[in-house]
Amino acid sequence: MLISRNLTRVYVPIICFLGLLFSPLSIAAQKSELSSEFHKKQRQQLREKLPNNSVAVYFSAPVRNRANDVDFEYHPDPNFYYLTGWNEPHAVLIVYSSPQKDLEGTYFEKLYVRERDANNEMWNGRQLGVEGARKMGLDRVASKKDFSTEQNDFSRFDSVLMFDFKNDVRDNKNDSSDLFDLQKHFKNVINYPDNFDADRYRLYQRIRSAVESEVIPLKKRIYYMMERDSSLKDDPVIIDFMRVGEGTVLTDLKKQSAFLLKDYNFDINQLGSFMASLRENKTEEEILLIKKAVRISTQGQLEVMKAIHPEMTEREVQGIHQLVFKKYGAAHEGYPSIVGAGDNACVLHYITNDKTDLKNQLILMDLGAEYKGYTADVTRTIPVSGTFTPEQKALYQIVYDAQTAGINAAVAGASFTAISEATYEVVKTGLLELGLIQESKEYRRYLPHGIAHHIGLDVHDPGLYENLAPNMVITVEPGIYVPEGSPCDPKWWNIGIRIEDDILITAEGPVNLSKDAPRSWQEIEKVMLEKSALDDFILPPLTID
């Protein structure tokens, strides 16, 4: 529990706190906004990937409701923002593979947006409207109302590329051209079935394109899907496919699945791959924004290391991170913060963060600042007391060595699998030596998750996950989690450790962008001895009458 002091003694320390904590970060003073030229270039690169006589259609993210008449702050769809820079709701982007013509000439793209509304702006803030969108470098911009009235004949295209629809779009009865209505109109013109099953559609597509060598892996995939969706067992195409090699001929089955898909010219598969191939390689503009997000995040980790003490709660620790984020211009976290002490550190996506007793425990802090849309993803695990116990130290050293091996393996040309294998080998050996496992294959009990993923506009940014290439930014994040009741000596129970860093892939080797947050247990213990600007930040006690 914090020692209370009267309010007059708090004021001066707060001023000192702000001055000490929020010194300028060592990031080069460069422009840190994405330019309209950036978005234009990404649209051009997308066009070059589109099949002949095709069109790609993107819808903006929905406005999501928090409760009753209160909405969450709007967050744009990352793909939509990546291609346009537009961050307002109720919009549609169309990108054509070949030039289109109108009275003004030729164009390759068209953006439909909401009009300005004085009453809406009074309540919710200024909108850019059609005129504002026209300054963003797109070929054509129109009112969203025009989307359903213009002659957008999608049947003339061989392929209409799109992402499948989600079920979280609400219908605003006071707006006849909101996102719900825009999608409803589009579904009608592309003959989108009311009972469309995306998973089944994808299976049919895979069956239609399958070769003999893919039959056995695809059968295994279908068996897995049947466990979640028993209706697949009654699907005649699926039944026949499972009999391939037992009387059913694959070529006949491919014709059957093609027939079932013949009425659709929309495609929900290719666009995701196209966007992944674009977004996994970052430009200099993107890398600068990621570096800023990462640097802010590491500063948060540093300040918590200096400020934490056993009387704090998980939520207070989370609050320090968030205060640092906001002071340096990161308005949001890139994902729900994970701040788990003791047994909570063994819950991989623990976001409740409400534990109040942190004494003598490790606390796992997985947080990332979002800066101008781009997010970091940094995790540190530290002892609340300031000193690792022998058991904590032993497991921490394994994770540290495993992560070091993974980072060293993250070289241009290597596979993501190579990173994972390098970390797994260290974890296997370490757990065997400590006696937590008896056979190396048992290591997955204590390390059940993947090791590396892309970051960018999403914390799990899309990518093809093939070989690493310069200008990719990935995480390397091994961990060990020993929940209570695990089949090992109870002295290891309730220890959860993860170390995660953000790595820029370069031709010269991996660069750890988050190195400013101490990684080794020796560095952590040393930093935790330093004075914190928060030491004198003591709030007065609250009295409730």
C-alpha positions in Angstrom: 0.0 0.0 0.0 1.3 3.5 -0.9 2.2 5.8 2.0 -0.2 8.7 1.9 1.0 12.3 2.0 -1.0 15.5 2.0 -1.8 17.2 -1.4 0.5 20.2 -1.0 3.5 17.9 -0.9 2.6 16.3 -4.1 2.6 19.3 -6.5 6.3 20.0 -6.7 7.4 16.3 -7.1 4.9 16.0 -10.0 6.7 18.8 -11.8 10.0 17.1 -11.1 8.6 13.8 -12.3 7.5 15.2 -15.6 10.9 16.8 -16.2 12.9 13.7 -15.2 10.8 11.1 -16.9 10.0 12.7 -20.2 13.3 13.7 -21.6 13.6 13.7 -25.4 14.0 10.2 -26.9 17.0 9.6 -29.1 15.2 9.4 -32.4 16.4 11.3 -35.4 14.3 14.4 -36.1 12.8 13.4 -39.4 9.3 13.6 -40.8 7.2 10.9 -39.3 4.0 10.9 -41.2 3.1 8.7 -44.2 2.9 10.8 -47.3 0.2 10.6 -50.0 3.0 9.4 -52.3 3.5 6.4 -50.0 -0.2 5.4 -50.3 -0.1 6.0 -54.1 2.9 3.8 -54.5 1.2 1.0 -52.5 -1.9 1.2 -54.7 0.3 1.0 -57.8 2.1 -2.0 -56.5 -1.2 -3.7 -55.7 -2.5 -3.0 -59.3 0.6 -4.8 -60.6 -0.4 -7.9 -58.7 -4.0 -7.9 -59.8 -5.1 -10.5 -62.4 -6.2 -9.3 -65.8 -9.7 -7.8 -66.0 -10.1 -7.7 -62.2 -11.0 -5.3 -59.5 -10.2 -5.1 -55.8 -12.8 -3.7 -53.4 -12.1 -2.6 -49.9 -14.5 -1.5 -47.2 -13.5 0.7 -44.2 -13.7 -0.7 -40.7 -17.0 -0.5 -38.9 -17.8 1.8 -36.0 -17.7 -0.5 -33.0 -20.1 0.0 -30.1 -18.8 -0.1 -26.5 -22.2 -0.1 -24.8 -25.6 1.6 -25.3 -25.0 4.9 -27.2 -21.2 5.0 -26.6 -18.9 3.9 -29.4 -15.2 3.0 -29.2 -12.8 5.5 -30.7 -12.6 4.7 -34.4 -9.7 2.7 -35.6 -9.3 2.4 -39.4 -8.9 -0.9 -41.2 -5.1 -1.4 -41.6 -5.3 -2.4 -45.3 -7.7 0.4 -46.1 -5.4 2.9 -44.4 -2.3 1.4 -46.0 -3.7 2.1 -49.4 -5.3 5.4 -48.8 -4.3 7.1 -45.6 -8.0 7.6 -44.9 -9.1 7.1 -41.3 -12.8 7.9 -41.3 -15.6 5.3 -41.3 -18.2 4.5 -44.0 -15.9 4.4 -47.0 -15.2 2.2 -50.0 -12.1 1.9 -52.2 -12.1 0.3 -55.6 -8.8 -0.4 -57.4 -8.9 -1.6 -61.0 -6.4 -3.7 -62.8 -6.8 -1.8 -66.0 -7.7 1.9 -66.8 -11.3 3.0 -66.6 -12.8 5.9 -68.5 -15.3 8.6 -67.6 -15.9 12.2 -68.8 -12.8 13.4 -67.1 -10.5 10.8 -68.7 -8.9 7.6 -67.4 -8.5 6.4 -63.9 -7.4 3.3 -61.9 -9.1 3.9 -58.5 -12.0 5.4 -56.9 -12.7 6.3 -53.2 -16.2 6.8 -51.8 -16.4 8.7 -48.5 -19.0 10.3 -46.3 -20.0 13.9 -46.8 -19.3 16.6 -44.2 -22.1 17.0 -41.7 -22.2 20.0 -39.4 -24.3 18.4 -36.7 -22.2 15.3 -36.6 -19.0 17.4 -36.5 -20.4 19.4 -33.5 -20.7 16.1 -31.6 -17.8 14.0 -32.9 -15.2 16.3 -34.4 -14.3 17.6 -37.8 -14.6 15.4 -40.9 -12.6 15.8 -44.1 -15.5 15.0 -46.5 -15.2 14.6 -50.2 -13.2 17.8 -50.7 -10.7 16.7 -48.1 -10.3 13.3 -49.6 -9.6 14.8 -53.0 -6.4 16.3 -51.6 -5.0 12.9 -50.8 -3.9 12.0 -54.3 -6.5 9.5 -55.5 -7.7 9.4 -59.1 -11.3 9.8 -58.3 -13.3 10.6 -55.1 -17.0 10.6 -54.7 -19.7 10.7 -52.0 -20.5 7.4 -50.5 -24.1 7.9 -51.6 -23.0 7.5 -55.2 -21.7 4.0 -54.6 -25.1 2.5 -54.8 -26.4 4.7 -57.6 -23.5 4.7 -60.0 -23.3 1.9 -62.6 -20.7 -0.2 -61.0 -21.2 -3.3 -63.1 -18.9 -5.8 -61.3 -20.2 -8.7 -63.5 -18.0 -7.4 -66.4 -14.8 -8.4 -64.4 -13.4 -11.9 -64.4 -12.5 -11.5 -60.8 -13.8 -9.3 -58.0 -11.2 -9.5 -55.3 -12.4 -8.8 -51.7 -12.1 -9.8 -48.1 -15.0 -11.8 -46.7 -17.6 -9.9 -44.7 -17.6 -9.8 -40.9 -20.7 -9.8 -38.8 -19.9 -6.7 -36.7 -21.4 -4.0 -38.9 -24.4 -2.2 -37.5 -27.2 -0.6 -39.5 -27.7 3.0 -38.7 -31.3 3.6 -39.6 -30.6 7.4 -39.8 -28.1 6.9 -42.6 -29.2 5.3 -45.8 -25.6 4.9 -47.1 -23.7 3.8 -44.0 -21.2 0.9 -44.1 -24.1 -1.6 -43.6 -25.9 -0.2 -46.7 -22.7 0.0 -48.8 -22.0 -3.6 -48.1 -25.6 -4.7 -48.6 -25.6 -3.1 -52.1 -22.3 -4.6 -53.0 -23.5 -8.1 -51.9 -26.5 -7.7 -54.2 -24.5 -6.7 -57.3 -22.0 -9.5 -56.9 -24.6 -12.2 -56.2 -23.2 -12.9 -52.7 -25.3 -15.7 -51.2 -27.0 -15.1 -47.8 -25.8 -18.4 -46.6 -22.2 -18.1 -48.0 -19.8 -20.3 -46.1 -16.3 -18.9 -46.5 -14.5 -22.0 -45.1 -16.4 -24.3 -47.4 -15.8 -22.0 -50.4 -12.0 -22.1 -49.6 -12.1 -25.9 -49.4 -13.8 -26.1 -52.8 -11.2 -23.8 -54.2 -8.4 -25.9 -52.9 -10.0 -29.1 -54.2 -10.5 -27.5 -57.6 -6.8 -26.6 -57.8 -5.3 -29.6 -55.9 -2.7 -31.9 -57.4 -2.1 -35.5 -56.3 0.7 -34.6 -53.8 -1.7 -32.2 -52.0 -4.5 -34.8 -51.4 -3.1 -36.3 -48.1 -2.3 -32.9 -46.4 -5.7 -31.5 -47.5 -7.5 -34.6 -46.1 -5.7 -34.0 -42.7 -6.9 -30.4 -42.8 -10.4 -31.4 -43.5 -10.4 -33.9 -40.6 -9.3 -31.1 -38.3 -12.1 -28.8 -39.7 -14.7 -31.5 -39.2 -14.0 -31.5 -35.5 -15.2 -27.9 -35.4 -17.9 -28.1 -38.1 -19.7 -31.5 -38.2 -21.8 -30.4 -41.2 -18.8 -30.9 -43.4 -19.3 -34.7 -42.9 -22.5 -34.4 -44.9 -21.1 -32.3 -47.8 -21.1 -34.5 -51.0 -18.0 -32.8 -52.4 -16.1 -33.2 -49.2 -17.3 -36.9 -48.9 -16.1 -37.6 -52.4 -12.8 -35.9 -51.8 -12.1 -38.0 -48.8 -12.6 -41.0 -51.0 -10.0 -39.9 -53.6 -7.7 -42.9 -54.1 -10.5 -45.2 -53.0 -12.5 -45.1 -56.2 -13.1 -41.4 -56.6 -11.0 -39.7 -59.3 -9.5 -36.4 -58.5 -10.0 -34.9 -61.9 -13.8 -35.6 -61.8 -14.0 -34.1 -58.4 -12.2 -30.9 -59.5 -14.8 -30.5 -62.3 -17.6 -30.9 -59.7 -16.2 -28.3 -57.3 -15.6 -25.9 -60.2 -19.3 -26.3 -61.2 -20.4 -25.4 -57.7 -18.3 -22.2 -57.9 -19.2 -21.1 -61.4 -21.8 -18.5 -60.4 -19.3 -16.5 -58.4 -16.9 -14.1 -59.9 -15.8 -12.8 -56.5 -12.7 -14.1 -54.8 -12.0 -14.0 -51.1 -8.6 -15.7 -51.2 -6.1 -13.8 -53.4 -6.4 -10.3 -51.9 -5.1 -11.4 -48.5 -2.0 -12.8 -50.2 -1.4 -9.7 -52.2 -1.7 -7.5 -49.2 0.6 -9.7 -47.2 3.3 -9.6 -49.8 3.1 -5.8 -49.8 2.9 -5.1 -46.1 5.6 -7.6 -45.0 8.3 -5.4 -46.6 8.5 -2.0 -44.9 9.5 1.3 -46.5 11.8 3.8 -44.9 8.8 5.9 -43.9 7.2 2.9 -42.1 10.5 1.8 -40.4 10.9 5.3 -39.0 7.4 5.1 -37.5 8.0 1.6 -36.1 11.3 2.8 -34.6 9.5 5.6 -32.8 6.8 3.2 -31.5 9.5 0.8 -30.3 11.6 3.5 -28.6 8.5 4.8 -26.7 7.7 1.2 -25.6 11.2 0.5 -24.4 11.2 3.8 -22.4 8.0 2.5 -20.7 9.7 -0.7 -19.8 12.7 1.2 -18.4 10.6 3.5 -16.3 8.6 0.6 -14.8 11.8 -1.2 -13.9 12.9 1.8 -11.9 9.5 2.6 -10.4 8.0 -0.8 -9.5 7.8 -1.9 -5.9 5.9 -4.8 -4.1 3.0 -2.6 -3.1 2.0 -1.8 -6.7 -0.8 -3.6 -8.6 -0.8 -4.9 -12.1 -3.0 -2.1 -13.2 -0.6 0.6 -11.7 2.2 -1.0 -13.7 0.1 -0.9 -16.9 -0.7 2.7 -16.1 2.9 3.8 -16.0 3.5 2.3 -19.4 0.5 4.1 -20.8 1.5 7.4 -19.3 4.9 7.1 -21.0 3.2 6.2 -24.3 0.9 9.2 -24.2 3.6 11.7 -23.1 5.7 10.8 -26.2 2.8 11.1 -28.6 1.6 7.5 -28.8 -2.1 8.0 -28.2 -2.9 4.3 -27.9 -1.5 0.8 -27.3 -1.2 -1.3 -30.4 -3.0 -4.2 -28.7 -4.5 -4.9 -25.3 -1.7 -4.8 -22.7 -0.6 -7.9 -21.0 0.6 -7.3 -17.4 0.6 -10.5 -15.5 2.4 -11.3 -12.2 3.0 -14.8 -10.8 0.4 -17.3 -12.1 -1.1 -14.7 -14.4 2.2 -14.6 -16.3 1.4 -18.2 -17.4 -1.8 -17.1 -19.2 -0.5 -16.2 -22.6 -3.1 -13.6 -23.5 -3.9 -12.4 -20.0 -5.4 -8.8 -20.2 -7.4 -8.5 -17.0 -4.5 -6.9 -15.2 -6.3 -6.7 -11.9 -4.0 -8.5 -9.5 -3.2 -6.5 -6.4 -0.6 -8.7 -4.6 2.6 -8.8 -6.5 5.1 -9.5 -3.8 8.0 -11.9 -4.5 6.7 -12.6 -8.0 7.9 -12.1 -11.5 5.8 -9.8 -13.6 5.5 -10.2 -17.3 4.8 -7.0 -19.2 3.9 -7.4 -22.9 3.0 -3.9 -24.2 3.5 -1.9 -27.4 2.9 1.7 -28.1 1.0 2.6 -31.3 2.5 5.6 -33.1 0.8 7.1 -36.1 -0.8 3.8 -36.7 2.3 1.6 -36.4 2.8 -0.6 -33.3 5.7 -2.0 -31.3 5.5 -5.3 -29.5 8.0 -5.5 -26.6 7.9 -7.9 -23.6 10.1 -7.9 -20.5 9.7 -10.0 -17.4 11.2 -8.6 -14.1 11.2 -9.5 -10.4 8.9 -7.2 -8.5 11.3 -7.4 -5.5 14.2 -6.2 -7.7 16.1 -9.5 -7.4 15.5 -12.8 -9.2 15.2 -16.0 -7.0 17.5 -18.9 -8.1 14.6 -20.7 -9.8 13.4 -17.5 -11.6 17.0 -16.8 -12.7 17.6 -20.3 -14.0 14.5 -20.3 -16.2 15.1 -16.7 -17.2 18.6 -17.5 -18.5 17.1 -20.3 -20.7 14.7 -17.9 -22.3 17.4 -15.2 -22.7 19.8 -17.7 -24.4 16.9 -19.0 -26.5 16.0 -15.5 -27.6 19.6 -14.6 -28.4 19.8 -17.7 -30.6 16.6 -16.8 -32.3 17.7 -13.2 -33.0 21.1 -14.4 -34.4 19.2 -16.7 -36.7 17.0 -13.9 -38.1 19.2 -13.1 -41.1 18.1 -12.2 -44.6 17.4 -15.3 -46.6 16.6 -17.5 -43.5 13.2 -18.9 -42.9 10.9 -18.2 -39.9 11.3 -21.9 -39.1 15.0 -21.4 -38.6 14.3 -18.8 -35.9 11.9 -21.1 -34.1 14.2 -24.1 -34.3 17.1 -22.1 -32.9 15.1 -21.1 -29.9 13.5 -24.5 -29.4 16.8 -26.3 -29.2 18.0 -24.0 -26.4 14.7 -24.4 -24.5 14.7 -28.2 -24.9 18.3 -28.5 -23.5 17.7 -26.1 -20.7 14.5 -27.8 -19.5 16.1 -31.2 -19.6 19.1 -30.0 -17.6 16.8 -28.5 -14.9 14.7 -31.6 -14.8 11.4 -30.0 -15.8 11.1 -32.5 -18.7 12.3 -36.0 -19.1 12.2 -36.1 -22.9 13.0 -33.3 -25.3 9.6 -33.5 -27.1 7.9 -32.5 -23.8 9.2 -28.9 -24.1 6.0 -27.8 -25.9 4.2 -28.2 -22.6 6.1 -25.1 -21.4 6.6 -23.3 -24.7 3.2 -23.7 -26.5 3.4 -20.6 -28.8 5.2 -19.5 -32.0 8.4 -17.5 -31.9 8.3 -14.8 -34.6 5.8 -12.6 -36.4 5.7 -9.4 -38.5 4.7 -6.1 -36.9 3.5 -2.9 -38.5 0.0 -1.5 -38.8 -1.1 -4.7 -37.0 0.7 -6.2 -34.0 0.5 -9.5 -36.0 1.1 -7.9 -39.4 0.2 -9.9 -42.5 3.0 -11.6 -44.3 3.7 -14.6 -46.5 6.0 -16.1 -43.9 8.5 -17.4 -46.3 12.2 -16.3 -46.2 13.3 -13.2 -44.3 14.3 -10.2 -46.4 15.8 -6.7 -45.7 13.3 -4.2 -44.3 11.1 -6.7 -42.7 10.4 -6.0 -39.0 9.6 -9.0 -36.9 9.5 -10.1 -33.3 11.5 -12.8 -31.6 9.7 -13.9 -28.4 10.4 -17.3 -26.7 9.0 -18.0 -23.3 8.7 -20.6 -20.6 5.4 -20.9 -18.6 5.1 -23.3 -15.7 1.5 -23.1 -14.3 0.6 -24.6 -10.9 0.0 -28.3 -11.1 2.6 -28.9 -13.8 4.4 -32.3 -13.7 7.6 -31.0 -12.2 9.0 -29.9 -8.8 6.5 -27.3 -7.3 9.4 -24.9 -6.8 9.0 -24.0 -10.6 5.2 -23.5 -10.4 3.7 -20.1 -11.3 6.8 -18.9 -13.0 6.0 -17.3 -16.4 8.7 -15.6 -18.5 8.7 -14.1 -22.0 11.3 -11.8 -23.6 10.3 -10.2 -26.8 12.2 -7.8 -29.0 11.4 -6.1 -32.3 14.0 -7.0 -35.0 14.7 -5.1 -38.2 16.1 -7.4 -40.9 19.0 -5.9 -42.9 21.5 -7.2 -45.4 24.2 -6.8 -42.7 22.3 -8.8 -40.1 19.4 -8.4 -37.5 19.1 -5.1 -35.7 17.4 -5.1 -32.3 15.2 -2.0 -32.3 14.2 -2.6 -28.7 17.6 -3.1 -27.2 17.2 0.0 -25.0 15.0 -2.1 -22.6 17.5 -4.3 -20.6 17.2 -8.0 -21.5 19.7 -9.9 -19.3 18.8 -10.5 -15.7 22.0 -8.7 -14.6 21.0 -5.6 -16.5 17.5 -5.7 -15.2 18.6 -6.0 -11.5 21.0 -3.1 -12.0 18.4 -0.8 -13.5 15.9 -1.6 -10.8 18.3 -0.1 -8.3 18.1 3.3 -10.0 15.9 6.1 -8.6 12.6 6.6 -10.3 11.0 10.0 -11.0 7.8 8.3 -9.7 9.3 7.8 -6.2 7.9 11.1 -5.1 4.6 10.8 -7.0 2.4 10.0 -4.1 -1.3 10.7 -4.5 -3.4 11.7 -1.5 -5.7 9.1 0.1 -9.3 9.1 -1.1 -12.1 9.5 1.4 -15.6 8.3 0.5 -18.4 9.6 2.6 
